[in-house]
């Protein structure tokens, strides 16, 4: 016969569809104490101390015997259960229940543990269901009419279990796309445990997943203020990391995971040793009272935001004050990142942040910062001199409390006022314990790049020779870092050792003959390799050169071998991405094939093409069809562009980080054609796949393709519908 004992909410015994309640408050707490004592039981003194937590009555012993008798009668002998459910053994009272008897507290705690295991295993549906079941039980009060240390201790423990269940349910809901439910669960968790940072991190994650970054920032600010006011401490590094993660680009609300169990694990921060050292040194100088300005540059997806996040986490761990903001494209509010960063500081202050500011600027700041009562966004900004002076004074006040880092991401979208304000800060904060770290892309189309970079370069120039300003330029990760990432992605890498191969390589060279000529050049292709993943290829072949320009000719030189790339997906992905972390990870995640273009990379390329202009797109299409290396003169003719238009188009492609100039011995030879290549082979392939067959045939009719291997030759011929010779 199924039996259930409830000690959460009304204490009750459920048996055979009937519910029986204990009328005596003392009997209810006695039952709870016996249930939670487990098989060890309790002494009569321990049981009496719980029933009468203040002072024992003179007749407590006889009163206790009466309560125990009531419990025996309440639980009652039932077929299959012991005749005496409350036994006394060795001076201790024990509750002897039949196997299978369900106790609500035990069921709830088991459900929390099972939910945690399910979440760890990636079974989000089970995790959410188990956590919700536990939370439903644990929301019921525990012996609400009773006091005492034992009851208070168990209430605290059960509240911890409830908050854990709410966190697990919130995380599962976020991962499955139920963001509203995730936020509600996280809010309940923070209400029940205001000092529990993990609950606040769940709320930050839920708000961010909804696409509401402002609310996520406010959730962080509320926690930071609470910890400072109530406990006098800063948020934990994990919470600071969640805050710094908000620096990343805005994203629409996250969609539910199609395969929840295969969620991506957090990846390690690998490589970047020199960059981390440079930023750490800048922070040390700033903390010593010598203000620093660091400009972090690199192409899209190269890891600027992650470097800022890791830098911020290290600064927070060192006791520094973190202020963070981000520039949005077409932002409605000038100086948005500074206003955003200082509003976060004001919201987290346990004192009036304006006390260190001149009275003349207090009114403008109150109208400017939402945390001080101003509208969001500000209804009207002060005039520029007042705006700059007010923000600068507040920033100096923040840095006066302790060394301060101001992190600004996506500065390539900075409005003119933000750039001017940064210049103003550099001129007026030399004696401040302040480290300003600004991250910006360097692959934007020329007009946008000139506007922002001219201002940043002009701001930095006077301070570079004094050691107060520096640029940290990010390039692709090396192969070792790529293998580290692949290891954490559970990507299988294969390494072939002790093998060799011999093949013919086709070199790109020049021909001076008219009509059909013989060209020579450096060969790129498969070759003979011995060892692990390396080899030297020697290719011999003849080529056809038409006119003056690149031709397909004989060549010798090093080339990747079958042993180095064919069986090594990490090496292949690293080569195709040139170590760009975004492209590298997409290639490692994508399972359609070793040469497929991941959809995210294709979307990135489409976005880049939309920004470079029509002439640059025409030149890009020629480069994609005839690449990976092109001669400028020949490509310009194939694109139907005159020299000046082609030069402008080429500069756009170089500025956008799509092409790079090939520098080699003899590059200053006026008779040598100007050669350019794709920075990332996966980008070339993405562009190539977007080109129509008609355009491809038109391009190849004007310009013979310049493949690098026989496989590429066959691939290009097949794409044009022609037969190989």
C-alpha positions as CSV (number, residue, x, y, z in Angstrom):
1,X,0.0,0.0,0.0
2,X,1.5,3.4,-1.1
3,X,2.2,5.7,1.8
4,X,3.5,9.3,1.7
5,X,4.5,11.5,4.5
6,X,4.5,15.3,4.0
7,X,6.4,17.6,6.3
8,X,6.5,20.5,3.9
9,X,3.4,22.6,4.2
10,X,0.6,20.9,6.2
11,X,2.1,17.8,7.9
12,X,0.1,14.9,6.6
13,X,0.0,11.2,6.0
14,X,-1.3,10.1,2.6
15,X,-2.4,6.5,2.4
16,X,-4.8,4.7,0.0
17,X,-6.1,7.9,-1.4
18,X,-6.9,9.4,2.1
19,X,-5.1,12.3,3.7
20,X,-4.7,12.4,7.5
21,X,-3.5,15.5,9.4
22,X,-1.9,15.8,12.7
23,X,-3.8,18.3,14.9
24,X,-1.0,18.8,17.5
25,X,1.7,21.3,16.6
26,X,4.1,19.5,19.0
27,X,3.3,16.2,17.4
28,X,4.0,17.7,13.9
29,X,7.5,18.9,14.8
30,X,8.2,15.5,16.6
31,X,7.2,13.7,13.4
32,X,9.5,15.9,11.3
33,X,12.4,15.4,13.7
34,X,12.0,11.6,13.5
35,X,11.6,11.6,9.8
36,X,14.7,13.7,9.1
37,X,16.8,11.8,11.7
38,X,16.8,8.8,9.4
39,X,18.0,5.4,10.6
40,X,20.2,6.8,13.4
41,X,17.2,8.2,15.3
42,X,17.3,10.7,18.1
43,X,17.7,10.6,21.9
44,X,14.7,11.5,23.9
45,X,16.6,14.7,25.0
46,X,17.2,15.7,21.4
47,X,13.6,15.1,20.5
48,X,12.4,17.1,23.6
49,X,14.7,20.1,22.8
50,X,13.1,20.4,19.3
51,X,9.6,20.1,20.7
52,X,10.2,22.6,23.5
53,X,13.1,24.8,22.2
54,X,12.9,27.4,25.0
55,X,12.9,25.5,28.2
56,X,11.7,22.0,29.0
57,X,8.6,21.7,31.1
58,X,8.9,20.0,34.5
59,X,6.9,17.0,33.2
60,X,8.6,16.8,29.8
61,X,9.4,13.1,30.0
62,X,5.8,12.0,30.5
63,X,4.6,14.6,27.9
64,X,7.1,13.2,25.4
65,X,5.8,9.7,26.0
66,X,2.3,10.9,25.3
67,X,3.4,12.6,22.0
68,X,5.2,9.4,20.9
69,X,2.0,7.4,21.6
70,X,0.0,9.9,19.5
71,X,2.5,9.4,16.6
72,X,2.2,5.7,16.8
73,X,-1.6,5.9,16.7
74,X,-1.4,8.4,13.8
75,X,1.0,6.3,11.7
76,X,-1.0,3.2,12.7
77,X,-0.2,-0.4,11.9
78,X,-0.9,-1.2,8.3
79,X,-0.5,-4.4,6.5
80,X,3.1,-4.7,5.3
81,X,4.3,-2.1,7.8
82,X,5.7,-2.7,11.3
83,X,3.1,-2.9,14.0
84,X,5.0,-0.2,16.0
85,X,6.2,2.5,13.6
86,X,8.0,4.4,16.4
87,X,10.4,2.2,18.2
88,X,12.9,2.8,21.1
89,X,16.2,1.2,20.7
90,X,19.4,1.8,22.6
91,X,18.0,4.8,24.3
92,X,17.0,6.4,20.9
93,X,13.7,6.8,19.1
94,X,13.6,5.6,15.5
95,X,10.9,5.9,12.9
96,X,10.5,2.5,11.3
97,X,8.6,2.8,8.0
98,X,7.9,0.2,5.3
99,X,10.2,0.2,2.3
100,X,8.8,2.4,-0.5
101,X,7.3,5.0,1.9
102,X,7.8,8.4,0.2
103,X,8.8,11.4,2.3
104,X,8.3,14.7,0.5
105,X,11.6,16.3,1.7
106,X,13.7,13.3,0.7
107,X,11.9,13.2,-2.7
108,X,12.6,16.9,-3.2
109,X,16.3,16.7,-2.4
110,X,16.7,13.6,-4.6
111,X,15.0,15.5,-7.5
112,X,17.4,18.4,-7.0
113,X,20.4,16.1,-7.2
114,X,19.0,14.2,-10.3
115,X,18.2,17.6,-12.0
116,X,21.8,18.7,-11.4
117,X,23.1,15.4,-12.9
118,X,20.8,15.8,-15.9
119,X,21.9,19.4,-16.5
120,X,25.5,18.3,-16.4
121,X,24.8,15.6,-18.9
122,X,23.1,18.0,-21.2
123,X,19.6,16.4,-20.8
124,X,17.8,19.8,-20.5
125,X,14.3,18.4,-20.7
126,X,14.8,16.1,-17.7
127,X,16.8,18.7,-15.8
128,X,14.0,21.2,-16.2
129,X,11.3,18.7,-15.2
130,X,13.1,17.4,-12.2
131,X,14.0,20.9,-11.0
132,X,10.5,22.1,-11.4
133,X,9.1,19.2,-9.4
134,X,11.6,19.8,-6.6
135,X,10.8,23.5,-6.5
136,X,7.1,22.9,-6.3
137,X,7.6,20.8,-3.2
138,X,10.2,23.0,-1.6
139,X,8.1,26.2,-2.0
140,X,5.8,24.9,0.8
141,X,6.8,26.2,4.2
142,X,8.6,24.0,6.7
143,X,6.9,24.0,10.2
144,X,5.8,27.6,9.8
145,X,4.3,27.6,13.3
146,X,7.4,26.4,15.0
147,X,10.7,28.1,16.0
148,X,14.0,26.9,17.4
149,X,17.6,26.3,16.1
150,X,16.9,22.9,14.6
151,X,13.8,24.2,12.6
152,X,15.7,27.3,11.5
153,X,18.7,25.2,10.3
154,X,16.4,23.0,8.2
155,X,14.6,26.0,6.8
156,X,17.9,27.4,5.7
157,X,19.0,24.1,4.1
158,X,15.7,23.7,2.3
159,X,15.8,27.3,1.0
160,X,19.3,26.5,-0.4
161,X,17.8,23.4,-2.1
162,X,14.9,25.5,-3.5
163,X,17.2,28.1,-4.9
164,X,19.4,25.4,-6.5
165,X,16.3,23.9,-8.1
166,X,15.2,27.3,-9.4
167,X,18.7,28.0,-10.8
168,X,18.8,24.6,-12.6
169,X,15.3,25.1,-14.0
170,X,16.2,28.7,-15.1
171,X,19.4,27.5,-16.8
172,X,17.5,24.7,-18.6
173,X,14.8,27.1,-19.7
174,X,17.4,29.5,-21.1
175,X,19.1,26.7,-23.0
176,X,15.8,25.5,-24.5
177,X,14.7,29.0,-25.5
178,X,12.0,29.6,-22.9
179,X,13.6,32.9,-21.8
180,X,10.6,34.4,-20.1
181,X,10.2,31.4,-17.8
182,X,14.0,31.4,-17.2
183,X,13.9,35.0,-16.1
184,X,10.9,34.5,-13.8
185,X,12.6,31.5,-12.1
186,X,15.9,33.4,-11.7
187,X,14.1,36.4,-10.2
188,X,12.4,34.1,-7.7
189,X,15.8,32.7,-6.8
190,X,17.4,36.1,-6.3
191,X,14.4,37.2,-4.2
192,X,14.8,34.2,-1.9
193,X,18.6,34.4,-1.8
194,X,19.7,38.0,-2.5
195,X,23.4,37.3,-1.7
196,X,23.6,34.2,-3.9
197,X,25.6,35.2,-6.9
198,X,24.9,32.1,-9.0
199,X,21.2,33.0,-8.9
200,X,22.0,36.5,-10.2
201,X,24.1,35.0,-12.9
202,X,21.1,33.0,-14.0
203,X,19.1,36.2,-14.2
204,X,21.8,38.0,-16.2
205,X,22.0,35.0,-18.6
206,X,18.2,34.9,-19.0
207,X,17.9,38.7,-19.7
208,X,20.8,38.5,-22.1
209,X,19.3,35.6,-24.0
210,X,16.0,37.6,-24.3
211,X,18.1,40.2,-26.1
212,X,17.6,42.7,-23.2
213,X,21.2,43.6,-22.4
214,X,20.1,46.7,-20.5
215,X,18.1,44.6,-18.0
216,X,21.0,42.2,-17.8
217,X,23.3,45.1,-16.9
218,X,20.9,46.3,-14.3
219,X,20.7,42.9,-12.7
220,X,24.5,42.9,-12.3
221,X,24.4,46.5,-10.9
222,X,21.8,45.5,-8.3
223,X,23.9,42.6,-7.1
224,X,27.0,44.7,-7.0
225,X,25.3,47.3,-4.9
226,X,23.8,44.7,-2.5
227,X,27.1,43.0,-2.0
228,X,28.8,46.3,-1.3
229,X,26.2,47.6,1.1
230,X,25.4,44.4,3.0
231,X,28.7,42.5,2.9
232,X,31.3,45.0,1.9
233,X,32.6,42.7,-0.9
234,X,32.9,42.7,-4.6
235,X,31.2,40.2,-6.9
236,X,33.0,36.9,-7.4
237,X,35.2,36.4,-10.5
238,X,32.5,34.3,-12.1
239,X,30.0,37.1,-11.8
240,X,32.5,39.6,-13.1
241,X,33.0,37.3,-16.1
242,X,29.2,37.2,-16.7
243,X,29.2,41.0,-16.6
244,X,32.2,41.2,-19.0
245,X,30.4,38.8,-21.4
246,X,27.8,41.5,-21.9
247,X,30.5,43.5,-23.7
248,X,30.0,41.2,-26.7
249,X,28.0,42.1,-29.8
250,X,24.3,42.4,-29.4
251,X,22.4,39.3,-30.5
252,X,18.7,38.6,-31.1
253,X,16.9,36.3,-28.6
254,X,18.5,32.9,-28.6
255,X,16.6,30.1,-30.2
256,X,16.0,26.8,-28.5
257,X,18.7,24.3,-28.9
258,X,17.8,21.7,-31.4
259,X,20.1,19.2,-29.8
260,X,20.4,20.3,-26.2
261,X,22.7,17.4,-25.1
262,X,25.2,18.6,-27.7
263,X,25.6,22.1,-26.3
264,X,28.9,23.8,-26.7
265,X,31.0,23.8,-23.5
266,X,32.8,26.9,-22.4
267,X,36.1,27.1,-24.3
268,X,39.4,27.9,-22.7
269,X,41.2,31.1,-23.4
270,X,44.3,29.9,-25.3
271,X,47.2,31.6,-26.9
272,X,47.6,35.4,-26.8
273,X,50.5,35.2,-24.4
274,X,52.1,38.3,-25.7
275,X,48.9,40.2,-25.8
276,X,48.0,39.3,-22.3
277,X,51.4,40.3,-21.1
278,X,51.1,43.7,-22.8
279,X,47.7,44.4,-21.2
280,X,48.9,43.2,-17.8
281,X,51.8,45.5,-18.0
282,X,49.6,48.4,-18.9
283,X,47.3,47.7,-16.0
284,X,50.3,47.6,-13.6
285,X,51.5,51.0,-14.8
286,X,48.0,52.4,-14.5
287,X,47.5,51.0,-11.0
288,X,50.8,52.7,-10.0
289,X,49.3,56.1,-11.0
290,X,50.4,56.4,-14.7
291,X,47.3,56.4,-16.9
292,X,47.3,54.1,-19.8
293,X,45.5,53.8,-23.1
294,X,45.5,50.5,-25.0
295,X,43.9,50.0,-28.5
296,X,43.1,46.4,-29.2
297,X,42.7,45.9,-33.0
298,X,42.0,43.0,-35.3
299,X,39.6,41.7,-37.9
300,X,36.1,40.5,-37.2
301,X,36.0,37.3,-35.2
302,X,39.7,37.5,-34.2
303,X,38.9,37.5,-30.4
304,X,39.0,41.1,-29.3
305,X,35.9,40.8,-27.1
306,X,37.2,37.6,-25.5
307,X,40.6,39.3,-24.8
308,X,38.7,42.2,-23.1
309,X,36.7,39.8,-21.0
310,X,39.8,37.9,-19.9
311,X,41.6,41.2,-19.2
312,X,38.6,42.5,-17.1
313,X,38.5,39.3,-15.1
314,X,42.2,39.5,-14.3
315,X,41.8,43.2,-13.3
316,X,38.8,42.4,-11.1
317,X,40.7,39.5,-9.4
318,X,43.5,42.1,-8.8
319,X,41.1,44.3,-6.9
320,X,40.5,46.8,-9.7
321,X,37.3,48.7,-10.4
322,X,35.7,47.6,-13.7
323,X,33.7,50.0,-15.8
324,X,32.5,48.7,-19.2
325,X,30.6,50.0,-22.2
326,X,30.1,49.2,-25.8
327,X,29.6,51.2,-29.0
328,X,26.5,50.3,-31.0
329,X,26.2,51.0,-34.7
330,X,23.9,54.1,-35.2
331,X,23.6,54.6,-31.5
332,X,20.9,57.1,-30.5
333,X,22.9,58.6,-27.6
334,X,26.3,60.3,-28.2
335,X,29.1,59.1,-25.8
336,X,27.0,56.0,-25.2
337,X,29.8,53.7,-23.9
338,X,31.0,56.3,-21.3
339,X,27.5,57.0,-20.1
340,X,26.8,53.3,-19.9
341,X,30.0,52.5,-18.0
342,X,29.6,55.4,-15.5
343,X,25.9,54.6,-15.0
344,X,26.9,51.1,-13.9
345,X,29.4,52.7,-11.5
346,X,26.8,55.0,-10.1
347,X,24.2,52.2,-9.7
348,X,26.7,50.1,-7.7
349,X,28.0,52.8,-5.4
350,X,27.1,52.5,-1.8
351,X,27.6,56.2,-1.4
352,X,26.5,59.2,-3.4
353,X,28.8,59.1,-6.4
354,X,28.3,62.9,-7.0
355,X,30.0,64.0,-3.7
356,X,33.3,64.1,-5.4
357,X,31.9,66.1,-8.4
358,X,31.7,69.8,-8.7
359,X,28.2,71.1,-7.8
360,X,27.9,72.6,-11.2
361,X,28.0,69.2,-12.8
362,X,25.8,67.3,-10.4
363,X,22.5,68.4,-12.0
364,X,23.7,67.4,-15.6
365,X,24.8,64.0,-14.3
366,X,21.5,63.4,-12.6
367,X,19.7,64.1,-15.8
368,X,22.2,62.0,-17.8
369,X,22.5,58.8,-15.8
370,X,19.4,56.6,-15.4
371,X,20.7,55.2,-12.1
372,X,20.6,58.7,-10.7
373,X,17.1,59.3,-11.8
374,X,17.6,60.4,-15.4
375,X,15.6,59.1,-18.3
376,X,16.8,56.2,-20.5
377,X,18.0,57.2,-23.0
378,X,18.8,60.8,-21.8
379,X,16.1,63.2,-23.1
380,X,18.6,66.0,-23.8
381,X,22.4,66.0,-23.4
382,X,24.3,68.9,-21.9
383,X,26.4,71.0,-24.3
384,X,29.7,69.3,-25.2
385,X,32.0,71.1,-22.8
386,X,29.8,70.5,-19.8
387,X,29.1,66.9,-20.9
388,X,32.8,66.1,-21.2
389,X,33.8,67.8,-18.0
390,X,31.0,66.1,-16.0
391,X,31.8,62.6,-17.2
392,X,35.5,63.2,-16.8
393,X,35.1,64.3,-13.2
394,X,32.9,61.3,-12.3
395,X,35.5,59.0,-13.9
396,X,38.3,60.6,-12.0
397,X,36.3,60.2,-8.8
398,X,35.8,56.5,-9.5
399,X,39.5,56.0,-10.2
400,X,40.3,57.9,-7.0
401,X,38.6,55.2,-4.9
402,X,40.8,52.4,-6.4
403,X,42.6,51.7,-9.7
404,X,40.1,51.6,-12.4
405,X,39.8,50.0,-15.9
406,X,37.5,51.4,-18.5
407,X,36.8,48.8,-21.2
408,X,35.1,49.9,-24.4
409,X,34.2,47.3,-27.0
410,X,33.2,47.7,-30.7
411,X,34.8,51.2,-30.8
412,X,34.8,51.0,-34.6
413,X,31.1,52.1,-34.3
414,X,32.0,55.0,-32.1
415,X,30.2,58.3,-32.8
416,X,32.3,61.4,-33.3
417,X,31.5,62.7,-29.8
418,X,32.8,59.4,-28.2
419,X,36.1,59.7,-30.1
420,X,36.4,63.4,-29.0
421,X,35.6,62.4,-25.4
422,X,38.4,59.7,-25.5
423,X,40.8,62.3,-26.7
424,X,39.7,64.6,-23.9
425,X,40.2,61.9,-21.4
426,X,43.7,61.3,-22.6
427,X,44.6,64.9,-22.2
428,X,43.0,65.3,-18.7
429,X,43.6,62.1,-16.8
430,X,47.4,61.7,-16.9
431,X,47.7,61.5,-13.1
432,X,44.8,59.1,-12.7
433,X,45.0,55.4,-11.8
434,X,43.1,54.6,-15.0
435,X,43.6,52.1,-17.7
436,X,41.4,52.7,-20.8
437,X,41.2,49.6,-23.1
438,X,39.4,50.1,-26.4
439,X,38.8,47.3,-28.9
440,X,38.0,48.1,-32.5
441,X,37.9,46.2,-35.8
442,X,40.4,47.1,-38.5
443,X,38.5,45.5,-41.4
444,X,35.7,48.0,-42.0
445,X,35.1,49.7,-45.4
446,X,37.4,52.6,-46.0
447,X,35.0,55.6,-45.2
448,X,33.9,54.2,-41.8
449,X,37.4,53.2,-41.0
450,X,38.9,56.6,-41.8
451,X,36.4,58.4,-39.6
452,X,37.1,56.4,-36.4
453,X,40.7,55.5,-36.9
454,X,41.8,59.0,-37.8
455,X,40.4,60.2,-34.4
456,X,41.9,57.3,-32.4
457,X,45.3,57.6,-34.1
458,X,45.3,61.4,-33.5
459,X,44.4,60.8,-29.9
460,X,47.1,58.2,-29.3
461,X,50.0,59.9,-31.2
462,X,51.2,62.3,-28.5
463,X,51.2,59.5,-25.9
464,X,52.8,56.6,-27.7
465,X,56.4,57.9,-27.3
466,X,55.8,58.4,-23.6
467,X,54.6,54.8,-23.0
468,X,51.1,55.9,-22.1
469,X,49.5,54.6,-25.2
470,X,50.0,51.4,-27.2
471,X,48.3,49.2,-29.8
472,X,47.8,45.5,-29.3
473,X,47.1,44.0,-32.8
474,X,45.5,40.5,-32.8
475,X,46.3,38.0,-35.6
476,X,45.3,34.4,-36.1
477,X,45.8,31.8,-33.5
478,X,48.7,29.4,-34.1
479,X,48.2,25.7,-34.7
480,X,49.0,24.8,-31.1
481,X,46.1,27.0,-29.8
482,X,43.8,25.6,-32.5
483,X,44.6,22.1,-31.3
484,X,43.8,23.1,-27.7
485,X,40.4,24.5,-28.8
486,X,39.7,21.3,-30.8
487,X,40.6,19.2,-27.8
488,X,38.0,21.0,-25.7
489,X,35.4,20.6,-28.5
490,X,36.0,16.8,-28.6
491,X,37.2,17.1,-32.1
492,X,39.1,14.1,-33.3
493,X,42.5,14.9,-34.8
494,X,44.5,12.5,-36.7
495,X,48.2,12.6,-37.0
496,X,50.0,10.5,-39.6
497,X,53.6,9.6,-38.9
498,X,56.3,8.0,-40.9
499,X,54.5,8.3,-44.3
500,X,55.6,9.9,-47.5
501,X,54.0,10.8,-50.7
502,X,55.1,12.2,-54.0
503,X,53.0,14.3,-56.3
504,X,53.1,16.9,-59.0
505,X,52.7,20.5,-57.9
506,X,51.6,23.4,-60.1
507,X,53.3,26.7,-59.6
508,X,52.2,30.2,-60.2
509,X,54.8,32.0,-62.3
510,X,55.2,34.6,-65.0
511,X,55.6,34.3,-68.7
512,X,57.1,36.8,-71.1
513,X,56.0,35.1,-74.3
514,X,53.1,36.1,-76.4
515,X,50.6,33.4,-77.0
516,X,51.7,30.1,-75.5
517,X,54.7,30.3,-73.2
518,X,56.4,28.4,-70.5
519,X,56.2,29.9,-67.0
520,X,58.2,29.2,-63.8
521,X,57.3,29.9,-60.2
522,X,56.9,28.6,-56.8
523,X,54.9,25.4,-56.5
524,X,52.2,24.8,-54.0
525,X,50.9,21.3,-53.7
526,X,51.3,17.9,-52.2
527,X,54.7,16.6,-51.7
528,X,56.9,14.1,-50.0
529,X,56.7,14.3,-46.2
530,X,58.3,12.3,-43.4
531,X,57.3,12.7,-39.8
532,X,54.2,14.1,-38.2
533,X,52.2,16.6,-40.2
534,X,55.0,18.2,-42.1
535,X,56.7,17.6,-45.4
536,X,58.4,19.1,-48.4
537,X,56.9,18.8,-51.9
538,X,58.8,19.0,-55.1
539,X,56.6,19.5,-58.1
540,X,57.5,19.3,-61.8
541,X,55.2,20.5,-64.5
542,X,54.7,22.8,-67.4
543,X,52.1,25.5,-67.8
544,X,50.5,27.8,-70.2
545,X,51.1,31.6,-70.0
546,X,49.0,34.0,-72.0
547,X,50.6,37.4,-72.5
548,X,52.5,39.1,-69.8
549,X,51.2,38.0,-66.4
550,X,50.8,35.0,-64.2
551,X,50.9,31.6,-65.8
552,X,50.8,28.0,-64.8
553,X,54.4,26.9,-64.8
554,X,57.0,24.6,-63.4
555,X,57.8,25.1,-59.8
556,X,59.5,23.6,-56.8
557,X,59.0,24.4,-53.1
558,X,57.4,23.3,-49.9
559,X,53.8,22.2,-49.9
560,X,51.4,20.6,-47.5
561,X,51.4,16.8,-47.8
562,X,48.7,14.3,-47.5
563,X,50.2,13.4,-44.1
564,X,50.0,16.9,-42.9
565,X,46.5,17.9,-43.8
566,X,44.5,15.2,-45.5
567,X,43.9,13.2,-42.3
568,X,44.1,16.2,-39.8
569,X,40.9,18.1,-39.6
570,X,42.3,20.6,-37.2
571,X,45.2,21.5,-39.4
572,X,42.8,21.7,-42.4
573,X,40.5,24.0,-40.4
574,X,43.4,26.1,-39.2
575,X,44.7,26.5,-42.7
576,X,41.3,27.5,-44.2
577,X,40.6,30.0,-41.4
578,X,44.2,31.4,-41.1
579,X,43.7,30.9,-37.3
580,X,40.7,33.3,-37.1
581,X,39.0,31.9,-33.9
582,X,35.4,32.5,-35.2
583,X,36.0,30.8,-38.5
584,X,38.1,28.1,-36.9
585,X,35.5,27.2,-34.4
586,X,32.7,27.2,-37.0
587,X,34.8,24.9,-39.2
588,X,35.5,22.5,-36.3
589,X,31.8,22.5,-35.4
590,X,30.5,22.1,-38.9
591,X,30.1,18.4,-39.9
592,X,28.9,18.7,-43.5
593,X,32.4,17.9,-44.8
594,X,36.0,18.9,-44.6
595,X,35.6,21.5,-47.4
596,X,32.1,22.8,-46.7
597,X,31.4,26.4,-45.8
598,X,29.6,26.8,-42.4
599,X,26.4,28.9,-42.6
600,X,27.7,31.4,-40.1
601,X,30.8,32.1,-42.2
602,X,28.7,32.4,-45.3
603,X,26.5,35.1,-43.5
604,X,29.6,37.0,-42.5
605,X,30.9,37.0,-46.0
606,X,27.5,38.2,-47.3
607,X,27.6,41.1,-44.8
608,X,31.1,42.0,-45.9
609,X,30.1,42.1,-49.5
610,X,27.2,44.3,-48.8
611,X,29.6,47.0,-47.4
612,X,32.3,47.1,-50.1
613,X,30.5,48.4,-53.1
614,X,29.7,47.1,-56.6
615,X,33.1,47.5,-58.2
616,X,34.8,45.8,-55.3
617,X,32.3,43.0,-55.5
618,X,33.0,42.5,-59.2
619,X,36.7,42.3,-58.5
620,X,36.1,39.9,-55.6
621,X,34.1,37.5,-57.8
622,X,37.0,37.4,-60.3
623,X,39.4,36.7,-57.4
624,X,37.2,33.9,-56.0
625,X,36.9,32.2,-59.4
626,X,40.5,32.5,-60.4
627,X,42.2,32.5,-56.9
628,X,43.4,32.0,-54.4
629,X,46.1,34.2,-55.8
630,X,45.4,36.8,-58.5
631,X,47.4,39.3,-60.6
632,X,45.8,42.7,-60.2
633,X,46.1,43.8,-63.9
634,X,44.6,40.6,-65.3
635,X,41.8,40.5,-62.6
636,X,40.9,44.1,-63.3
637,X,40.5,43.4,-67.0
638,X,38.4,40.3,-66.2
639,X,36.2,42.4,-63.9
640,X,35.7,45.0,-66.7
641,X,37.1,47.9,-64.6
642,X,39.4,50.7,-65.6
643,X,42.6,51.2,-63.6
644,X,41.4,53.8,-61.2
645,X,38.1,52.0,-60.4
646,X,40.0,48.7,-60.0
647,X,42.5,50.4,-57.6
648,X,39.7,51.8,-55.5
649,X,38.0,48.3,-55.5
650,X,41.3,46.7,-54.5
651,X,41.8,49.1,-51.7
652,X,38.3,48.3,-50.4
653,X,39.1,44.6,-50.4
654,X,42.4,45.1,-48.6
655,X,40.8,47.4,-46.1
656,X,38.0,44.9,-45.5
657,X,40.5,42.2,-44.7
658,X,39.4,40.0,-47.6
659,X,42.6,40.2,-49.7
660,X,46.2,40.6,-48.7
661,X,49.2,41.6,-50.9
662,X,51.7,38.8,-51.7
663,X,55.2,39.9,-50.7
664,X,58.0,37.8,-52.0
665,X,61.5,38.1,-53.3
666,X,61.6,40.4,-56.4
667,X,58.4,42.1,-55.4
668,X,60.0,45.5,-56.3
669,X,60.6,44.3,-59.8
670,X,58.5,46.6,-62.1
671,X,58.0,43.8,-64.5
672,X,56.6,41.5,-61.8
673,X,52.8,41.6,-61.6
674,X,51.2,42.7,-58.3
675,X,49.8,39.6,-56.7
676,X,47.1,39.4,-54.1
677,X,45.6,36.5,-52.2
678,X,42.7,35.7,-49.9
679,X,43.4,36.1,-46.2
680,X,41.1,33.1,-45.5
681,X,40.5,30.3,-48.0
682,X,37.1,29.6,-46.5
683,X,36.1,33.2,-47.4
684,X,37.2,32.6,-51.0
685,X,35.1,29.4,-51.1
686,X,32.1,31.2,-49.6
687,X,32.3,33.9,-52.2
688,X,32.8,31.3,-55.0
689,X,29.7,29.4,-54.0
690,X,27.6,32.5,-54.2
691,X,28.6,33.2,-57.8
692,X,26.2,32.1,-60.6
693,X,27.3,29.7,-63.3
694,X,26.9,32.3,-66.0
695,X,29.2,34.8,-64.2
696,X,31.7,32.1,-63.5
697,X,31.8,31.1,-67.2
698,X,32.2,34.8,-68.2
699,X,35.1,35.3,-65.8
700,X,36.9,32.1,-66.8
701,X,36.5,33.0,-70.5
702,X,38.5,36.2,-69.8
703,X,41.0,34.9,-67.3
704,X,42.4,31.4,-67.1
705,X,42.1,30.1,-63.5
706,X,45.3,30.0,-61.4
707,X,44.8,26.8,-59.3
708,X,47.3,25.6,-56.8
709,X,46.8,21.9,-57.1
710,X,45.5,19.4,-59.6
711,X,42.4,18.9,-57.5
712,X,41.7,22.6,-57.6
713,X,42.1,22.5,-61.4
714,X,39.6,19.7,-61.7
715,X,37.2,21.5,-59.3
716,X,37.3,24.8,-61.2
717,X,36.8,23.1,-64.6
718,X,33.8,21.1,-63.2
719,X,32.3,24.3,-61.9
720,X,32.4,25.9,-65.3
721,X,31.0,22.9,-67.1
722,X,34.3,22.4,-69.1
723,X,36.2,19.2,-69.6
724,X,39.8,19.0,-68.4
725,X,42.4,18.8,-71.2
